[in-house]
Amino acid sequence: MNRRIIPLIMCGGAGTRLWPASREVHPKQFLSLFGARSTFQETLLRVSDATLFERPVVITNEAYRFMVLEQLAEIGREADVLLEPMRRDSGPAIAAGAAFAEARTADAVVLALAADHLVRDTDAFVAACRAGLVAAEAGRIVTFGVKPERPATEYGYISPGAAVAGEVRAVAEFVEKPDAATAAGYIDAGHLWNSGNFMFRAAVLLDEYRSLDAASVAAVEASVATAARDLGFVKLDAAAFAAAKAISIDYAVMEKTAHAAVVPVACGWSDIGSWRQVWELSDKDGQGNAARGTAVFEDSRNCNVATDRALVALEGVDDLVVVATQDAVLVSRQKDANGLKRLVGKLKAVAPEVTESHIKVHRPWGSYQSVDNGDRHQVKRIVVKPGGRLSLQKHHHRSEHWIVVRGTAQVTVNELVKTVHENESIYIPIGAVHRLENPGKIQLELIEVQTGSYFGEDDIIRIEDDYQRA
């Protein structure tokens, strides 16, 4: 078997089920929850065997594109990155990836994977891919059915039917998320968890989708055919993509097609849909407590702590999750995932910024993070990647003072171009045309102190920009 699979990594979701760590502008697929790498990075590495997998395709959006590039570079991987102009759920996203893959490779077989899932047994997963490939080549749309580890109520289930190729079975029925008693019955009946990951020949998926919703497939294919190239990204045409119906691939195709098949797999899979699931998958002490960051437990059991910086101390409590970021703290019962959903709903109405924005903001040249702010000042920590540079710009309402703490900066202020080393600083007056760049081989880190009457991002007047934002 010489055919290789094109991984399609779906990376555009913005879940808040792991708030406050996960937010609209920095969702859970980019978080390092179980080690040094994010689930997005682990997903890419899982499909890195060049004998089985081709160059991956990542589908994401404008807001995440530079995080995608940054995390690809961190693990030494490359990919074709498609940008959705707006969210249309998994149906149009997978169709766009399939259309792109088919244009890139004749008769392509595509493996559509969610970027925010965890797989602990890569060998078992790859073996399932090899088994599923036989059925996919034969015209089946294959989903991965996870052998249940417990009667879960947070997953949909698949009832497997007759064998079609080796271990691969036809799908007899997809069933919705059950209550606890029904879930136990499903396990007794041999049902599998629906992982929401799929393998198919691109032409088969598009033909089947087209037979059910021709207009949406035509819109998606047009968005791919007329896509623009921008800084190495493939930008799907907005007007065409907007005409596609927003719908999940399950409702659009999988629950209606006669070609659905399922490959059973036991690979330590989880969609990491709650802080309780994070706790279940984490290392724990003798009292069942898990911690990421600095935490101290006294007379406490089955608690989960995640903290960016502050020390968290728990005494005399059970079954709590405590998540501390620099601008928000969550204290919740482990068992009530729906309670967090209700809480985030209230926060979106009362304080939407803590569900949408993040204290660390990613930019194509690096990142910045708010440290302190007041009526007449704002302090930021700025990191510029080697070779990165900010736009040539000016401000009408603030001056800036830059102190280099690591690396070397090349700074333009009007006609002056100056090299600023560690422990040195430079002043940028109001109205001065200026630019910051990193000419070195290591990250440039500096502290920026802004003073003035207004600090909004819309006071950045870009004159020249490497990233076409001027």
N, C-alpha and C positions, 0 to 999 in steps of 0.2 A: 504494500500500500504506500504510494508515493505522495498522495495528496496531503497537503498541510492545511491547518485550520487558521482562519483569521480571527483572533480575539477582538471582540467589540466590547470595550469597557464603558459602561454607562455611568457617567460621573457628574450628572447635572442636578442631582437631588439636593434639597435644602432642609433636611429633617431637623426638628427641634426636640426629638424624643430623648436626646442626651443633653438638653439644656442644663446649665449655662455654658458648658464646654462647646457644644455644637450650636451654631447660629447660622442665620441666612447667608452671611458673607464668608463663613468658615465652617462648613458642615462636617459631619462626623467622618466622611470618607478620607478627610485630610488630617484627622487626629491620630496621634500615637497613643493608642489605648492599652496595648499589651506588650509594648517594647519600643524599640527605637524607630520602627517604621509604621506608616499609616496603613489602613486596610487597602487603600488605593494602590500603594506601593507593593504590598503583599500580593494583591491580585495580579499585578503586572508580572511579578517574579514567578508566580505560580504557572504562568503561561510563557515562560522564557526558553523552553526546550526547543531549539531551532530545528530539530528533526521532526517535530510535530506541529509547531506553531509558526506562523508567519509574523511579520511586523504588525503590531497591534494598531487598532483604530480606537481612539478615545473620543467619545461624544460628550461635550460639556457646554458651558455657556460663557459669555463675555466676562462675567464676574469672576469665574474660577480659572480662566485660561492661563494666567501667569503662575498660579499655584500648581496647576498641572505641569507646566514646564519645569518649575523649580523642583517638584518631587520626582519627575522623570530624571532630571539631571543628577539628583542625589543618589539614585540607584544605578546610574549609568545606562539608562534605557532611552530609546527613541520611539516615537509613535506618530501616526497621522492624527491630528487633532481637529475634529469637526466642532464648530460652534453653532449651537441652536440660537436663533434670534429671540425665541421665547419658549417657555415650557409648554409642551403638548403631551406630556405623560410618555409612557414607555412605548406605546404603539408607533407613533411617528418617529420617535428617536431610533428605535430598532430598524424601522423601515429605511430611514436615512442611512444608517450604518450599512445595511444590506445593499442598498443601491450604490453606495460609495465602494464597498468591497467588490461588488460585481464589476464595476467600471475599472477597478484596479487589477483584479485577477479573474480571468474567465472561469465560469462555473464555480465560483468561490463557495466554500463551506465556512460559515460564520458561527462563532461561539459567543453569545451575548451574555455578559456577566455584569452583575451589580458591583460597583466599586466599594460598597460599604459592608460587604459580607466577610465573615471570617471562616477560613478553612484550616483546620489544624493538621490534617493528614493530606499533604500534597500528593503523595504517591497514589493514594486511593482515588483522589480527584482526577489525576491524569489517567489512571486506568479506566475510570468511567468515561472520560473523553474519548479514549481509544475505542471503547465498546460502543459509545453513542455515534461515533463517526461512521461506522458500518451502516447503521440505520439511517443516518442523515444523508449519506450518499445514495441510498435507495429511495429517497424522497420523503422521509419522515421528518416532522418537526419535533425534535427530541427535547424533553425537559428533564431536569435532574431531580429525582425523587429521593429525598433523604430518609433513611430508615430511622423511625422515631426513637428518641432516647427517653421520652416521657410523654404523657397525654397532654401535649401543649394546646392551649386555646388561642394562641396568638398567630398561628399559621393556618393557611388553607391546606387541604389534603388532596391526594390523588389516589383514586382506586385503580390499580393496574389490572389490565385484561390479558388477552392471549399474547404469547411470545411472538416476536416478529424478527428478532435477530440476536441470537445468543441470550444474554440476560435482559435485553431490551424488550419491554412489553408495550402493547397498545394501551392507550389511556381509555379506561372504561368510563371514568367520570371525574370531573373536578368538583370538589365540594368546598363550601365556604368555611370560615373559621367557626369551630364548634364550641359548645359549652363543655365543661369538664367531663360529664358523663358520656356525651357523644364522642369526645376525643378518645376516651378509653375504649369505647366500642370500635372506633376506627382502627385502633392499634390491633385489637383482637382480630379484626377482619383483614389485616395485612395492608392497610392503607399506608401511604408515604407522605411525608411533609412536602409541600410544593415550595421549592427553593426560589422560583422565579428566575432561573437561569436556563438558557436554551441553546440548542445547536441545530443548524439547518443549512441546506443549500440556499444561497441568497435568492436564486430564481424561484425556488419553491415557496419560500416565505412571501415574496412579493406577489407571486401569482395567486396564492391563497388569500392574502390580504386584499388584493385587487378584486377578487370575486365577491368579496363581502363589502368593500367600500372603495370603489374605483376612483372616486373623486379625491379621497385623501391620499391614496398612493400616487396618483398623478401629480398632486401638489408637492408631495415629498420628493418625487423623482425630479420634478422641475427645480426644486430648491437645490438639489445636488448638482444638476446639470448646469445651472447658472451661478453656482457658488463662486465667490471671489477668494483670492489668496491675499492674506494680510499678515505680514510678519511671520510667515510660515504656517499660519492657521488657515483652515478651510472654513469660510464663513458662508453658511447656508443662506440662500436668498430669503429675505424676511417676508416679502409679499407672498411668495409661493408657499413658504412653510406655514404661514399664518392661516392658509386656507385648509390645512389638514385638521381633521376633527381631533380634539384632545381626548385620548382614551388609552387605557392600559392595553398592553399586548394580550393579556388574558382575555379581556372582554372583546377586543377587536378580532382576534384570531383563535387563540388556543381553545376556548370553550365552545367554538363553533366548527372547527375543522375536523375532518375525518382522518387526518394524517398525523394526529398527535400521538407521540410515544413517550415512554418514560424509562430512563435507565436508573435502577436503584443504586444508591451509593451510601456508604457509611464513612464520612470523611471529617467528622468533627465540625459540621457546618453550623453557623448561626448568622442571623441577620442583624444581631446586636441592636435589638429594637428597644432596649430599656436599660436603665442603670442596674436593674436586678440581673439582667443577662450579663452585663459587664462583670458584676460581682461573681456570678456563677462560673465565669470563664477565667477569673483571676486567681493568682496564688493567694493563700490565706494563712493566717496564724492558727494556733491551736484552738482559738475561740471562734474561728470562722470569720475573722476580720480581714478585709483586704484594703490595701492603701496604694495609691500612686501619688508620690510626693511625701512630705513629712507629716506623719500622724502618730499620735500616742493614744493607746487604748487602756482604760482601767475599768475592770468589772463591766465590760461591754462585749456583746456577742453578735455575730452575723451582721456586722456593719461594713459599709463600703465608703471609703474616703478618696476623693480625687482633688488635689490642690495644686495650683500653679506655683505658689510662693509661700503663703502664710502657713504656719504650723497649725494643724487642727488637732485638738485634744477632745476625746470623748470619754465620759465617765458615767457609769450606771445606766447605759441605754442599750437597747437591742433593736436589730432589724432597721437600722437607719442608713440612708445614703446622704452624705454631705459632700457637696461639690463647691469648691471655693475658687473663683477666678478673681482677677484684680478689680472687677467692677460689679460682681454679683455673687451671692452665696445661696445655694439651694440646700434646704434641710427637708427630707421627705421620708416617708415610710417605704421600705424596699418593695413591699408587695403591691403597692398601688400605682402601677404604671399609668392607669387612666387618670389618676389624680394629677400627675404631672402634666398630662395633656390639657386638662381643664385649667391648671394654673397658667400654663403658657398662653392659653387663649385669653385669659384675663390680662396677662402682661402685655399682650399685643395691643390691647385697648388702652391700658393705663401708662405703660412705659415701653413702647414698641422698639426703642433703640437697643434695649438689652436683649431682645430676641433677634434683632436683625443685624446690628453692627457688632464689631469685635474690637477690643482695645488695641489689637495688633492688626494693621492694615497692610495687605500685600500689594505691591506695585511691580511693574515689569523690571525695574532696576533693583528691587530689594523689598524693604518694608520699613514702616515706621510705627511707633507705639507711643501712645500718650502716657506721660509720667505724672504731670501735674497741670492744673489750669485754674485760672481765676479771671476776674473781670478785665484785667489789663495785662495778663501774661498767659503763656502756654509753654509747657516743656515737653519735648519729644525725644525719644531715642530713635535714631535713624541708622539703618544698616544698608549699605550699598554693595552689591555684588562686584567681584573683580571685573573690570571692563564696563561696568554699568555707569550710566550718567542720567541725571535728572534733566528736565527740559530747561532751556534758556527762558527765564521768566522774570517777572517783577510783581510787586505787591503795592497796592495803594494805601493800605491801612495798618501795616505792621513792618517792623524791622526785625532782623534776626541776628543771633549771635551763635556761631558754631564752634564747639570745642571738640577736637578730635581725641578720642580715647583709644582707638586701635586702627592701625593701618595708615595710609597716606591719602590725603584729599588734594585734588586739583580744583581750585575755585576760581571762577570768573566773576569779577565785580566791575561792571562797566568795561573800561578798557584794560583793567588790571587782570592778569592771570597769575595766580600764586599757588605754590605748593605748600600745603599745611600738614605738618607732621604730628605724631602723637604728643599730647600735652601742650599743643599750640591751639590758638583760636583766631577767628576772623569775624569782623562785624559787617553786616549787610544793611545799609541804611534803607529807609522807606523809599520806594520808587527806583532803587538801583536795579539795573538789569544784571542778573546773576545766574550762575550754573554751578552745580556740584557734580563731580565725577570721581570715579575710583580708577586710577591708572595702575594700581598695584596688582599683586598676585593673591592677596588675602582680602577678606572682608574689611570694608571700611565701616567703622562704628563711630558715631559722634552724638553729642547731646546738642540739641537745638533749643535755644531759649528765644521765644517770640514775645515781643512787647508791642502794644498798640491798642487800637479800639475795636478790631474785628479780626477773627482768625478762621473764618470759613474757607473751605476749599475753593469756593467760587471767587476768592480774591487772588487766585493764581492766574496771572495773565501770561499765557504761554506764547513765546515768540518763535522758538524752534523746538522741535520734539522728535526724538528718534522713534517714538511709538505712535506717531501720527495723531496726537491729541491737540496739536496747536490749532 
